[in-house]
Amino acid sequence: MTRFEVAKTFLDRFEVHQAGGRTILEYWIPAEDLGELNQNIVGRIEVVAEYH
């Protein structure tokens, strides 16, 4: 599992959706926008968990 920050100006274009439980919220970003998402990552990408 990874954790990273994304520029707010990019995320503001997308709606937050509930996915699963009440506390699970996520941005739904279309595949065609993933290149732009990558360009808007701020700082480092951290590995916070591994599952084997």
PyRosetta script that sets phi, psi and omega in degrees:
from pyrosetta import init, pose_from_sequence

init()
pose = pose_from_sequence("MTRFEVAKTFLDRFEVHQAGGRTILEYWIPAEDLGELNQNIVGRIEVVAEYH")
pose.set_psi(1, 139.9)
pose.set_omega(1, -179.4)
pose.set_phi(2, -118.7)
pose.set_psi(2, 160.6)
pose.set_omega(2, 176.0)
pose.set_phi(3, -134.9)
pose.set_psi(3, 136.3)
pose.set_omega(3, 176.8)
pose.set_phi(4, -158.4)
pose.set_psi(4, 160.6)
pose.set_omega(4, 178.9)
pose.set_phi(5, -103.6)
pose.set_psi(5, 149.6)
pose.set_omega(5, -179.9)
pose.set_phi(6, -128.9)
pose.set_psi(6, 141.8)
pose.set_omega(6, -179.3)
pose.set_phi(7, -55.3)
pose.set_psi(7, 130.0)
pose.set_omega(7, -179.0)
pose.set_phi(8, -59.5)
pose.set_psi(8, -35.7)
pose.set_omega(8, -179.3)
pose.set_phi(9, -61.4)
pose.set_psi(9, -31.1)
pose.set_omega(9, 175.5)
pose.set_phi(10, -75.3)
pose.set_psi(10, -49.4)
pose.set_omega(10, -176.1)
pose.set_phi(11, -64.7)
pose.set_psi(11, -28.2)
pose.set_omega(11, -178.8)
pose.set_phi(12, -60.2)
pose.set_psi(12, -16.5)
pose.set_omega(12, -180.0)
pose.set_phi(13, -79.5)
pose.set_psi(13, -12.1)
pose.set_omega(13, -172.5)
pose.set_phi(14, -118.8)
pose.set_psi(14, 150.3)
pose.set_omega(14, 177.6)
pose.set_phi(15, -85.7)
pose.set_psi(15, 150.8)
pose.set_omega(15, 173.7)
pose.set_phi(16, -92.1)
pose.set_psi(16, 135.2)
pose.set_omega(16, -179.8)
pose.set_phi(17, -121.6)
pose.set_psi(17, 148.3)
pose.set_omega(17, 173.5)
pose.set_phi(18, -80.9)
pose.set_psi(18, 128.0)
pose.set_omega(18, -177.5)
pose.set_phi(19, -126.2)
pose.set_psi(19, 99.9)
pose.set_omega(19, -178.2)
pose.set_phi(20, 91.6)
pose.set_psi(20, -120.2)
pose.set_omega(20, -178.0)
pose.set_phi(21, -73.2)
pose.set_psi(21, 168.7)
pose.set_omega(21, -177.3)
pose.set_phi(22, -60.9)
pose.set_psi(22, -29.1)
pose.set_omega(22, -176.5)
pose.set_phi(23, -93.6)
pose.set_psi(23, -0.6)
pose.set_omega(23, -178.6)
pose.set_phi(24, -97.9)
pose.set_psi(24, 103.6)
pose.set_omega(24, -179.4)
pose.set_phi(25, -118.2)
pose.set_psi(25, 141.4)
pose.set_omega(25, -179.2)
pose.set_phi(26, -150.7)
pose.set_psi(26, 154.3)
pose.set_omega(26, 173.2)
pose.set_phi(27, -83.3)
pose.set_psi(27, 135.5)
pose.set_omega(27, 173.8)
pose.set_phi(28, -100.8)
pose.set_psi(28, 105.1)
pose.set_omega(28, -176.7)
pose.set_phi(29, -109.4)
pose.set_psi(29, 120.0)
pose.set_omega(29, -178.4)
pose.set_phi(30, -60.2)
pose.set_psi(30, 149.3)
pose.set_omega(30, -178.4)
pose.set_phi(31, -54.4)
pose.set_psi(31, -36.5)
pose.set_omega(31, -178.2)
pose.set_phi(32, -67.4)
pose.set_psi(32, -12.5)
pose.set_omega(32, 179.0)
pose.set_phi(33, -101.6)
pose.set_psi(33, 3.8)
pose.set_omega(33, -176.1)
pose.set_phi(34, -66.3)
pose.set_psi(34, -34.0)
pose.set_omega(34, 176.2)
pose.set_phi(35, -61.4)
pose.set_psi(35, -43.3)
pose.set_omega(35, 178.4)
pose.set_phi(36, -69.1)
pose.set_psi(36, -35.8)
pose.set_omega(36, 174.8)
pose.set_phi(37, -58.0)
pose.set_psi(37, -48.5)
pose.set_omega(37, -180.0)
pose.set_phi(38, -57.5)
pose.set_psi(38, -37.3)
pose.set_omega(38, 179.5)
pose.set_phi(39, -70.5)
pose.set_psi(39, -17.9)
pose.set_omega(39, -177.1)
pose.set_phi(40, -103.9)
pose.set_psi(40, 10.4)
pose.set_omega(40, 173.7)
pose.set_phi(41, -71.4)
pose.set_psi(41, 132.0)
pose.set_omega(41, -177.7)
pose.set_phi(42, -108.7)
pose.set_psi(42, 123.8)
pose.set_omega(42, 177.3)
pose.set_phi(43, 80.0)
pose.set_psi(43, -152.1)
pose.set_omega(43, -173.7)
pose.set_phi(44, -91.4)
pose.set_psi(44, 154.9)
pose.set_omega(44, 169.1)
pose.set_phi(45, -97.8)
pose.set_psi(45, 122.9)
pose.set_omega(45, -176.9)
pose.set_phi(46, -106.1)
pose.set_psi(46, 138.0)
pose.set_omega(46, 169.1)
pose.set_phi(47, -86.5)
pose.set_psi(47, 118.9)
pose.set_omega(47, -176.2)
pose.set_phi(48, -107.6)
pose.set_psi(48, -13.8)
pose.set_omega(48, 177.2)
pose.set_phi(49, -161.7)
pose.set_psi(49, 153.4)
pose.set_omega(49, 175.6)
pose.set_phi(50, -131.8)
pose.set_psi(50, 141.5)
pose.set_omega(50, 178.8)
pose.set_phi(51, -124.3)
pose.set_psi(51, 132.0)
pose.set_omega(51, -177.2)
pose.set_phi(52, -117.7)
pose.dump_pdb("model.pdb")
